[in-house]
Amino acid sequence: MNTDLKNVYRETVLEHSRHPHNRRPLKNPSREALGFNPLCGDKLRVYLSLSADQVDEVSFEGSGCAISIASASMMTDALCGCSIHEASNRINQVSAMLSEDVAELAPELAELHALEGVRNYPSRIKCATLAWTAAQAALQNDGTEISTEE
C-alpha cells in the first residue's frame, strides 16, 4: 500500500474516532449486545432497531481506544439500512478482512479498508472487531455479553 493511501486511511480512522457516527443509545432498541475487550479495556454496547427483515438503525455507546471507537462508528454506517442477512454477511466480511489477508470488500464497505492496518498489530485486531462481534450477537439476539477473551 502506498504512503498516500496509508495517510488517507489513517485520517479516516482518526476522523471516526474523534467524531464517531451514531454514538448514542437508541430509544426502544429491538436488540442490543454488550461487548468487552479486557486486554484494552474497551466496552461497547451496540443497539439495533429492526423492522421485519431490515436493520433500520444502528448505534453504540461506551468507551474504548481510538481503533475501537472508529470501527464502531464505521460499523453503524455499514449496517444501517441492510437486511438482517446482508448485515450478517457484512460483519463476516469485515471480520475476515481484519483477521486474514482478504483483499476485496464489497464496494459499499470500501471505507473499512482503513482498518486493515490493524492486522500488523495482532493485539489491536480485537479492538477493531469488538463492535462487529457485538453487532452479530445483537442480530442473533442471544443476550450474552461478548468478550474478546473467550
Short mmCIF file of the C-alpha atoms (twelve columns), coordinates in Angstrom:
data_MODEL
# 
_entry.id   MODEL 
# 
loop_
_atom_site.group_PDB 
_atom_site.id 
_atom_site.type_symbol 
_atom_site.label_atom_id 
_atom_site.label_alt_id 
_atom_site.label_comp_id 
_atom_site.label_asym_id 
_atom_site.label_seq_id 
_atom_site.Cartn_x 
_atom_site.Cartn_y 
_atom_site.Cartn_z 
_atom_site.pdbx_PDB_model_num 
ATOM 1   C CA . MET A 1   0.000   0.000   0.000  1 
ATOM 2   C CA . ASN A 2   1.443   3.374   -0.932 1 
ATOM 3   C CA . THR A 3   2.144   6.094   1.616  1 
ATOM 4   C CA . ASP A 4   -0.575  8.446   0.354  1 
ATOM 5   C CA . LEU A 5   -3.231  5.759   0.708  1 
ATOM 6   C CA . LYS A 6   -1.989  4.869   4.200  1 
ATOM 7   C CA . ASN A 7   -2.310  8.536   5.175  1 
ATOM 8   C CA . VAL A 8   -5.868  8.725   3.826  1 
ATOM 9   C CA . TYR A 9   -6.774  5.583   5.780  1 
ATOM 10  C CA . ARG A 10  -5.108  6.922   8.938  1 
ATOM 11  C CA . GLU A 11  -7.093  10.154  8.617  1 
ATOM 12  C CA . THR A 12  -10.330 8.189   8.119  1 
ATOM 13  C CA . VAL A 13  -9.746  6.250   11.342 1 
ATOM 14  C CA . LEU A 14  -8.821  9.413   13.245 1 
ATOM 15  C CA . GLU A 15  -11.902 11.253  11.978 1 
ATOM 16  C CA . HIS A 16  -14.224 8.425   13.050 1 
ATOM 17  C CA . SER A 17  -12.549 8.174   16.463 1 
ATOM 18  C CA . ARG A 18  -12.735 11.933  17.077 1 
ATOM 19  C CA . HIS A 19  -16.256 12.367  15.690 1 
ATOM 20  C CA . PRO A 20  -17.969 8.981   15.864 1 
ATOM 21  C CA . HIS A 21  -21.192 8.493   13.965 1 
ATOM 22  C CA . ASN A 22  -24.269 7.261   15.828 1 
ATOM 23  C CA . ARG A 23  -22.665 7.263   19.271 1 
ATOM 24  C CA . ARG A 24  -25.794 7.315   21.394 1 
ATOM 25  C CA . PRO A 25  -28.275 4.886   22.869 1 
ATOM 26  C CA . LEU A 26  -31.384 4.115   20.831 1 
ATOM 27  C CA . LYS A 27  -34.793 4.641   22.350 1 
ATOM 28  C CA . ASN A 28  -36.525 1.266   22.473 1 
ATOM 29  C CA . PRO A 29  -33.988 -0.799  20.507 1 
ATOM 30  C CA . SER A 30  -35.174 -4.103  19.100 1 
ATOM 31  C CA . ARG A 31  -31.944 -5.759  20.187 1 
ATOM 32  C CA . GLU A 32  -28.694 -4.882  21.884 1 
ATOM 33  C CA . ALA A 33  -25.475 -6.531  22.961 1 
ATOM 34  C CA . LEU A 34  -22.562 -5.587  25.184 1 
ATOM 35  C CA . GLY A 35  -19.002 -6.271  24.091 1 
ATOM 36  C CA . PHE A 36  -15.926 -6.123  26.302 1 
ATOM 37  C CA . ASN A 37  -12.220 -6.288  25.473 1 
ATOM 38  C CA . PRO A 38  -10.435 -6.840  28.802 1 
ATOM 39  C CA . LEU A 39  -6.997  -6.540  27.206 1 
ATOM 40  C CA . CYS A 40  -7.568  -2.935  26.112 1 
ATOM 41  C CA . GLY A 41  -10.482 -2.025  28.396 1 
ATOM 42  C CA . ASP A 42  -12.886 -1.319  25.522 1 
ATOM 43  C CA . LYS A 43  -16.542 -1.702  26.457 1 
ATOM 44  C CA . LEU A 44  -19.240 -1.045  23.867 1 
ATOM 45  C CA . ARG A 45  -22.978 -1.564  23.761 1 
ATOM 46  C CA . VAL A 46  -24.443 -1.910  20.266 1 
ATOM 47  C CA . TYR A 47  -28.109 -1.115  19.657 1 
ATOM 48  C CA . LEU A 48  -30.201 -2.261  16.688 1 
ATOM 49  C CA . SER A 49  -33.635 -1.134  15.616 1 
ATOM 50  C CA . LEU A 50  -35.178 -3.767  13.356 1 
ATOM 51  C CA . SER A 51  -38.375 -3.979  11.366 1 
ATOM 52  C CA . ALA A 52  -39.287 -7.183  9.566  1 
ATOM 53  C CA . ASP A 53  -36.008 -8.231  7.943  1 
ATOM 54  C CA . GLN A 54  -34.391 -4.779  7.931  1 
ATOM 55  C CA . VAL A 55  -31.796 -3.047  10.126 1 
ATOM 56  C CA . ASP A 56  -33.379 0.388   10.362 1 
ATOM 57  C CA . GLU A 57  -30.966 1.977   12.805 1 
ATOM 58  C CA . VAL A 58  -27.663 1.117   14.469 1 
ATOM 59  C CA . SER A 59  -25.908 2.963   17.265 1 
ATOM 60  C CA . PHE A 60  -23.405 2.348   20.021 1 
ATOM 61  C CA . GLU A 61  -22.208 3.786   23.282 1 
ATOM 62  C CA . GLY A 62  -19.338 3.071   25.581 1 
ATOM 63  C CA . SER A 63  -15.651 3.702   25.865 1 
ATOM 64  C CA . GLY A 64  -12.599 2.386   24.141 1 
ATOM 65  C CA . CYS A 65  -9.420  3.117   22.299 1 
ATOM 66  C CA . ALA A 66  -9.390  5.099   19.048 1 
ATOM 67  C CA . ILE A 67  -9.480  1.953   16.901 1 
ATOM 68  C CA . SER A 68  -12.433 0.500   18.784 1 
ATOM 69  C CA . ILE A 69  -14.450 3.726   18.577 1 
ATOM 70  C CA . ALA A 70  -13.587 4.312   14.898 1 
ATOM 71  C CA . SER A 71  -14.527 0.755   13.991 1 
ATOM 72  C CA . ALA A 72  -17.833 1.046   15.880 1 
ATOM 73  C CA . SER A 73  -18.605 4.300   14.080 1 
ATOM 74  C CA . MET A 74  -17.875 2.743   10.678 1 
ATOM 75  C CA . MET A 75  -19.918 -0.313  11.647 1 
ATOM 76  C CA . THR A 76  -23.019 1.798   12.318 1 
ATOM 77  C CA . ASP A 77  -22.737 3.334   8.849  1 
ATOM 78  C CA . ALA A 78  -22.113 -0.020  7.159  1 
ATOM 79  C CA . LEU A 79  -25.054 -1.887  8.715  1 
ATOM 80  C CA . CYS A 80  -27.826 0.699   8.715  1 
ATOM 81  C CA . GLY A 81  -30.389 0.003   6.009  1 
ATOM 82  C CA . CYS A 82  -29.271 -3.575  5.332  1 
ATOM 83  C CA . SER A 83  -31.368 -6.662  5.513  1 
ATOM 84  C CA . ILE A 84  -30.515 -8.783  8.547  1 
ATOM 85  C CA . HIS A 85  -28.920 -11.347 6.229  1 
ATOM 86  C CA . GLU A 86  -26.799 -8.696  4.473  1 
ATOM 87  C CA . ALA A 87  -25.763 -7.170  7.818  1 
ATOM 88  C CA . SER A 88  -24.556 -10.573 8.976  1 
ATOM 89  C CA . ASN A 89  -22.652 -11.037 5.703  1 
ATOM 90  C CA . ARG A 90  -21.015 -7.626  6.082  1 
ATOM 91  C CA . ILE A 91  -19.970 -8.443  9.632  1 
ATOM 92  C CA . ASN A 92  -18.380 -11.681 8.412  1 
ATOM 93  C CA . GLN A 93  -16.603 -9.883  5.546  1 
ATOM 94  C CA . VAL A 94  -15.130 -7.247  7.826  1 
ATOM 95  C CA . SER A 95  -14.095 -9.804  10.450 1 
ATOM 96  C CA . ALA A 96  -12.299 -11.801 7.741  1 
ATOM 97  C CA . MET A 97  -10.640 -8.663  6.377  1 
ATOM 98  C CA . LEU A 98  -9.359  -7.743  9.823  1 
ATOM 99  C CA . SER A 99  -8.008  -11.176 10.714 1 
ATOM 100 C CA . GLU A 100 -6.930  -12.560 7.337  1 
ATOM 101 C CA . ASP A 101 -5.422  -11.198 4.174  1 
ATOM 102 C CA . VAL A 102 -8.700  -10.578 2.349  1 
ATOM 103 C CA . ALA A 103 -8.107  -8.107  -0.461 1 
ATOM 104 C CA . GLU A 104 -11.638 -7.256  -1.552 1 
ATOM 105 C CA . LEU A 105 -14.636 -5.998  0.317  1 
ATOM 106 C CA . ALA A 106 -17.967 -5.178  -1.235 1 
ATOM 107 C CA . PRO A 107 -17.781 -1.676  -2.794 1 
ATOM 108 C CA . GLU A 108 -20.136 -0.247  -0.168 1 
ATOM 109 C CA . LEU A 109 -17.607 -1.275  2.515  1 
ATOM 110 C CA . ALA A 110 -14.568 0.351   0.853  1 
ATOM 111 C CA . GLU A 111 -14.088 2.834   3.696  1 
ATOM 112 C CA . LEU A 112 -13.429 -0.085  6.025  1 
ATOM 113 C CA . HIS A 113 -10.131 -0.789  4.284  1 
ATOM 114 C CA . ALA A 114 -8.908  1.995   6.582  1 
ATOM 115 C CA . LEU A 115 -8.874  -0.592  9.370  1 
ATOM 116 C CA . GLU A 116 -6.721  -3.150  7.506  1 
ATOM 117 C CA . GLY A 117 -3.555  -1.889  9.158  1 
ATOM 118 C CA . VAL A 118 -4.567  -3.449  12.473 1 
ATOM 119 C CA . ARG A 119 -3.560  -6.843  11.063 1 
ATOM 120 C CA . ASN A 120 0.027   -5.689  11.613 1 
ATOM 121 C CA . TYR A 121 -0.729  -5.420  15.344 1 
ATOM 122 C CA . PRO A 122 -2.440  -8.660  16.443 1 
ATOM 123 C CA . SER A 123 -3.468  -7.312  19.851 1 
ATOM 124 C CA . ARG A 124 -5.358  -4.478  18.113 1 
ATOM 125 C CA . ILE A 125 -7.468  -6.799  15.950 1 
ATOM 126 C CA . LYS A 126 -9.709  -7.416  18.956 1 
ATOM 127 C CA . CYS A 127 -10.205 -3.650  19.307 1 
ATOM 128 C CA . ALA A 128 -11.319 -3.356  15.702 1 
ATOM 129 C CA . THR A 129 -13.618 -6.396  15.760 1 
ATOM 130 C CA . LEU A 130 -15.333 -5.734  19.110 1 
ATOM 131 C CA . ALA A 131 -18.272 -3.659  17.800 1 
ATOM 132 C CA . TRP A 132 -18.772 -6.048  14.878 1 
ATOM 133 C CA . THR A 133 -18.853 -9.063  17.195 1 
ATOM 134 C CA . ALA A 134 -21.337 -7.295  19.470 1 
ATOM 135 C CA . ALA A 135 -23.489 -6.405  16.455 1 
ATOM 136 C CA . GLN A 136 -23.516 -10.060 15.377 1 
ATOM 137 C CA . ALA A 137 -24.591 -11.064 18.895 1 
ATOM 138 C CA . ALA A 138 -27.373 -8.460  18.774 1 
ATOM 139 C CA . LEU A 139 -28.535 -9.784  15.397 1 
ATOM 140 C CA . GLN A 140 -28.636 -13.296 16.854 1 
ATOM 141 C CA . ASN A 141 -30.424 -11.926 19.917 1 
ATOM 142 C CA . ASP A 142 -28.648 -14.333 22.245 1 
ATOM 143 C CA . GLY A 143 -28.473 -11.893 25.174 1 
ATOM 144 C CA . THR A 144 -24.937 -12.782 26.222 1 
ATOM 145 C CA . GLU A 145 -22.124 -10.372 26.931 1 
ATOM 146 C CA . ILE A 146 -19.380 -10.748 24.339 1 
ATOM 147 C CA . SER A 147 -15.762 -10.829 25.443 1 
ATOM 148 C CA . THR A 148 -12.774 -10.833 23.141 1 
ATOM 149 C CA . GLU A 149 -11.017 -13.204 25.531 1 
ATOM 150 C CA . GLU A 150 -13.445 -16.118 25.333 1 
# 
